[in-house]
């Protein structure tokens, strides 16, 4: 027995004609007749009497009608439930990013999303380590390294420009090679990042004044006059007390990628949050 045949049965019972049922379901009248015959063959009973007044249910047809209406109601209830979950989202969404990206770019989006979808809790994890998507350590990950796992759905989200900064009002007169100048750069584990290599190439005689794997910490050190820092311009330009310094060429920028496991492709809360992020940040 096919559920689609029961839908045809209900339409014929309510319209009392094959033509009316065909119009209700958007199918042809011959199709209605074939499906009714197939259903009667499946149940081994005659379900309709064909009369001058149309199709009239037999006693067996009345019995089938009761169960078919229950099945129809359950199917409609399922559709309503799914539609409701899609419209009113709820649950936990774990999001991972670097510290500065989470503070300065994602936090405003998370706040907006919380107003739009108050039943979804976004757990924003800011950490320099990579959280595993296959192990569900996070549902959505933002990072500066492209994803290479075939199970991960990913896209380039935004290109971030970088710039060199000093404390506002600081003397930016530069000795050859940066002699006597202090640098605020990445920690030793990340000293080969493009911006760290760039500043050491441009100012080979400068000394390391401070290190940190946290961009906000680097910005605060720079504000307090510890030295030159290379920062994402979205962070540096928004930080009071910093000013750009021209070293003759622009530092390399970085792309930010976003990824999630393919099994979560249809998760409504992830889809809704990612759509908002793309709308606000993608460029």
C-alpha positions as CSV (number, residue, x, y, z in Angstrom):
1,X,0.0,0.0,0.0
2,X,1.4,3.4,-1.0
3,X,0.7,6.6,1.0
4,X,0.3,8.4,-2.3
5,X,-2.6,6.1,-3.2
6,X,-4.3,6.9,0.2
7,X,-4.0,10.6,-0.7
8,X,-5.8,9.9,-3.9
9,X,-8.4,7.8,-2.1
10,X,-9.1,10.7,0.3
11,X,-9.5,13.2,-2.5
12,X,-11.9,10.9,-4.4
13,X,-13.9,10.3,-1.2
14,X,-14.2,14.0,-0.5
15,X,-14.9,15.1,-4.1
16,X,-16.9,12.0,-5.0
17,X,-15.5,12.1,-8.5
18,X,-12.2,11.4,-10.3
19,X,-12.3,14.8,-12.0
20,X,-12.7,16.7,-8.7
21,X,-9.9,14.6,-7.1
22,X,-7.6,15.3,-10.1
23,X,-8.2,19.0,-9.8
24,X,-7.5,18.9,-6.0
25,X,-4.3,17.1,-6.4
26,X,-3.1,18.6,-9.6
27,X,-3.0,15.3,-11.5
28,X,-4.9,13.8,-14.4
29,X,-8.2,12.0,-14.2
30,X,-6.8,8.7,-15.7
31,X,-4.1,8.8,-13.0
32,X,-6.8,9.0,-10.3
33,X,-8.5,6.0,-11.7
34,X,-5.3,3.9,-11.9
35,X,-4.3,4.8,-8.3
36,X,-7.7,3.8,-6.9
37,X,-7.6,0.5,-8.8
38,X,-4.1,-0.1,-7.5
39,X,-5.2,0.6,-3.9
40,X,-8.2,-1.7,-4.1
41,X,-6.0,-4.4,-5.5
42,X,-3.5,-3.9,-2.6
43,X,-6.2,-4.1,0.1
44,X,-8.2,-6.8,-1.7
45,X,-11.5,-4.9,-1.3
46,X,-13.8,-2.7,-3.3
47,X,-13.7,0.8,-1.7
48,X,-16.1,2.7,-3.9
49,X,-19.4,2.1,-5.5
50,X,-19.6,3.9,-8.9
51,X,-23.1,5.5,-9.1
52,X,-24.8,8.1,-11.1
53,X,-24.2,10.5,-8.1
54,X,-20.5,9.8,-8.1
55,X,-18.2,7.7,-6.1
56,X,-19.7,6.4,-2.8
57,X,-17.7,4.7,-0.1
58,X,-18.5,1.0,0.6
59,X,-18.4,-0.3,4.1
60,X,-14.8,-1.3,3.6
61,X,-14.1,2.1,2.1
62,X,-15.5,3.8,5.3
63,X,-13.1,1.7,7.4
64,X,-10.1,2.7,5.2
65,X,-11.3,6.3,5.4
66,X,-11.0,6.4,9.2
67,X,-7.4,5.2,9.1
68,X,-6.4,7.3,6.1
69,X,-7.6,10.5,7.8
70,X,-5.5,9.6,10.8
71,X,-2.4,9.1,8.6
72,X,-3.1,12.4,6.8
73,X,-3.4,14.3,10.1
74,X,0.0,12.8,11.3
75,X,1.6,13.8,8.0
76,X,0.3,17.3,8.2
77,X,1.4,17.5,11.9
78,X,4.9,16.5,10.8
79,X,4.9,19.2,8.2
80,X,3.8,21.8,10.7
81,X,6.4,20.7,13.2
82,X,9.2,20.9,10.7
83,X,8.0,24.3,9.5
84,X,7.8,25.5,13.0
85,X,11.3,24.4,13.9
86,X,12.6,26.2,10.8
87,X,10.9,29.4,11.6
88,X,11.5,29.4,15.4
89,X,15.0,28.1,15.9
90,X,16.3,26.7,19.2
91,X,19.3,24.8,20.6
92,X,23.1,25.3,21.0
93,X,25.5,26.3,18.3
94,X,29.2,26.1,19.1
95,X,31.3,28.5,17.1
96,X,35.1,28.8,17.1
97,X,37.4,31.6,15.9
98,X,40.6,33.4,16.8
99,X,40.4,35.9,19.7
100,X,40.4,39.2,17.8
101,X,38.1,37.9,15.1
102,X,35.6,36.7,17.8
103,X,35.8,40.0,19.8
104,X,35.7,42.5,17.0
105,X,33.8,40.8,14.1
106,X,31.7,37.9,15.4
107,X,30.5,39.4,18.7
108,X,28.3,42.1,17.0
109,X,26.8,39.4,14.7
110,X,26.2,37.0,17.7
111,X,24.5,39.9,19.5
112,X,22.3,40.6,16.5
113,X,21.5,36.9,16.1
114,X,20.5,36.6,19.7
115,X,17.9,39.3,19.2
116,X,16.6,37.6,16.1
117,X,16.6,34.1,17.4
118,X,16.4,34.2,21.2
119,X,16.0,30.4,21.6
120,X,19.4,29.7,19.9
121,X,22.4,29.9,22.2
122,X,25.6,30.7,20.4
123,X,28.7,29.5,22.3
124,X,31.6,31.5,20.9
125,X,35.0,29.8,21.6
126,X,38.0,32.1,20.9
127,X,41.2,30.1,20.8
128,X,44.3,29.9,18.7
129,X,44.0,26.1,18.4
130,X,41.9,24.5,15.7
131,X,38.7,22.9,17.0
132,X,37.7,19.6,15.2
133,X,34.6,19.7,13.2
134,X,34.4,15.9,12.6
135,X,34.6,15.3,16.4
136,X,31.9,18.0,17.0
137,X,34.2,20.1,19.1
138,X,32.6,22.9,17.2
139,X,29.7,23.2,14.8
140,X,31.1,26.2,12.8
141,X,34.8,27.2,12.6
142,X,36.4,30.4,11.3
143,X,40.1,30.3,10.6
144,X,42.9,31.7,8.4
145,X,43.9,28.3,6.9
146,X,41.7,26.7,4.3
147,X,40.0,23.4,5.1
148,X,41.2,20.3,3.3
149,X,39.0,17.6,4.9
150,X,36.5,16.3,2.2
151,X,33.8,16.0,4.9
152,X,34.0,19.8,5.6
153,X,31.9,22.3,3.6
154,X,33.8,25.6,3.5
155,X,34.1,28.9,1.8
156,X,36.3,31.9,1.8
157,X,34.5,34.5,3.9
158,X,36.5,37.7,4.0
159,X,39.9,39.1,3.2
160,X,41.5,41.0,6.1
161,X,44.0,43.7,5.4
162,X,46.9,44.4,7.9
163,X,48.8,47.5,8.7
164,X,51.7,48.6,10.9
165,X,50.8,50.7,14.0
166,X,52.5,52.8,16.7
167,X,51.1,54.6,19.7
168,X,49.5,57.9,18.8
169,X,51.9,60.7,19.1
170,X,55.0,58.5,19.1
171,X,58.1,59.5,17.1
172,X,58.0,57.6,13.9
173,X,61.4,58.6,12.7
174,X,63.0,55.3,11.7
175,X,66.7,54.6,11.7
176,X,68.0,52.4,8.9
177,X,66.8,48.8,9.3
178,X,64.7,49.8,12.3
179,X,67.8,50.0,14.6
180,X,66.7,50.9,18.1
181,X,63.0,50.2,17.3
182,X,61.0,47.7,19.3
183,X,58.7,45.1,17.7
184,X,55.5,43.6,19.1
185,X,55.0,40.3,17.3
186,X,53.6,36.8,17.5
187,X,54.8,34.3,20.1
188,X,57.5,31.9,19.2
189,X,55.0,29.2,18.1
190,X,53.6,31.5,15.5
191,X,56.7,33.5,14.6
192,X,56.5,32.4,11.0
193,X,53.1,33.9,10.2
194,X,53.3,36.2,7.2
195,X,53.0,39.5,9.1
196,X,55.7,38.4,11.6
197,X,58.1,37.5,8.7
198,X,57.2,40.7,6.9
199,X,58.1,43.1,9.8
200,X,61.4,41.3,10.5
201,X,62.3,41.6,6.8
202,X,61.5,45.3,6.6
203,X,63.2,46.1,10.0
204,X,66.0,43.5,10.4
205,X,67.8,45.6,13.0
206,X,64.8,46.1,15.2
207,X,64.6,44.1,18.5
208,X,61.7,42.1,19.8
209,X,60.1,44.1,22.5
210,X,57.2,41.8,23.3
211,X,55.4,38.7,22.0
212,X,51.8,37.5,22.2
213,X,49.6,35.1,20.4
214,X,46.6,37.5,21.2
215,X,46.1,40.4,18.8
216,X,44.2,42.4,21.4
217,X,47.2,42.1,23.7
218,X,49.5,43.2,21.0
219,X,47.3,46.3,20.3
220,X,47.3,47.2,24.0
221,X,51.1,46.9,24.2
222,X,51.3,49.1,21.1
223,X,49.0,51.7,22.7
224,X,51.3,51.9,25.7
225,X,54.4,52.6,23.5
226,X,56.1,49.2,23.6
227,X,56.9,49.3,19.9
228,X,55.5,48.7,16.4
229,X,52.7,46.1,15.9
230,X,51.3,44.7,12.7
231,X,47.6,44.3,13.2
232,X,44.4,43.5,11.3
233,X,43.2,46.9,10.1
234,X,39.7,46.2,11.5
235,X,41.3,46.0,14.9
236,X,44.0,48.6,14.6
237,X,41.9,51.3,13.1
238,X,39.2,50.9,15.7
239,X,41.6,51.0,18.7
240,X,41.9,54.4,20.4
241,X,45.5,55.5,20.8
242,X,46.9,53.8,17.7
243,X,48.0,55.4,14.5
244,X,49.3,53.8,11.3
245,X,52.9,54.0,10.3
246,X,54.0,53.8,6.6
247,X,57.0,51.4,6.2
248,X,57.1,51.7,2.4
249,X,55.0,48.7,1.6
250,X,51.8,47.2,2.9
251,X,52.0,44.0,5.0
252,X,50.4,40.8,3.6
253,X,46.7,40.4,4.3
254,X,45.0,37.1,5.3
255,X,41.9,35.3,4.1
256,X,39.4,34.0,6.7
257,X,37.6,30.8,5.9
258,X,34.5,29.3,7.5
259,X,33.6,25.6,7.6
260,X,31.2,23.1,9.0
261,X,30.7,19.4,8.7
262,X,28.6,18.3,5.8
263,X,26.2,16.4,8.1
264,X,25.1,19.7,9.5
265,X,24.3,21.3,6.2
266,X,20.6,21.2,6.9
267,X,20.8,22.3,10.5
268,X,18.5,25.3,10.5
269,X,20.2,27.2,13.3
270,X,23.6,26.8,11.7
271,X,22.2,27.9,8.3
272,X,20.5,30.9,9.8
273,X,23.6,32.1,11.7
274,X,25.9,31.5,8.8
275,X,23.6,33.5,6.5
276,X,23.7,36.4,8.9
277,X,27.5,36.2,9.1
278,X,27.9,36.2,5.4
279,X,25.5,39.1,5.0
280,X,27.4,41.2,7.6
281,X,31.0,40.2,6.9
282,X,31.6,38.6,3.5
283,X,33.5,40.7,1.0
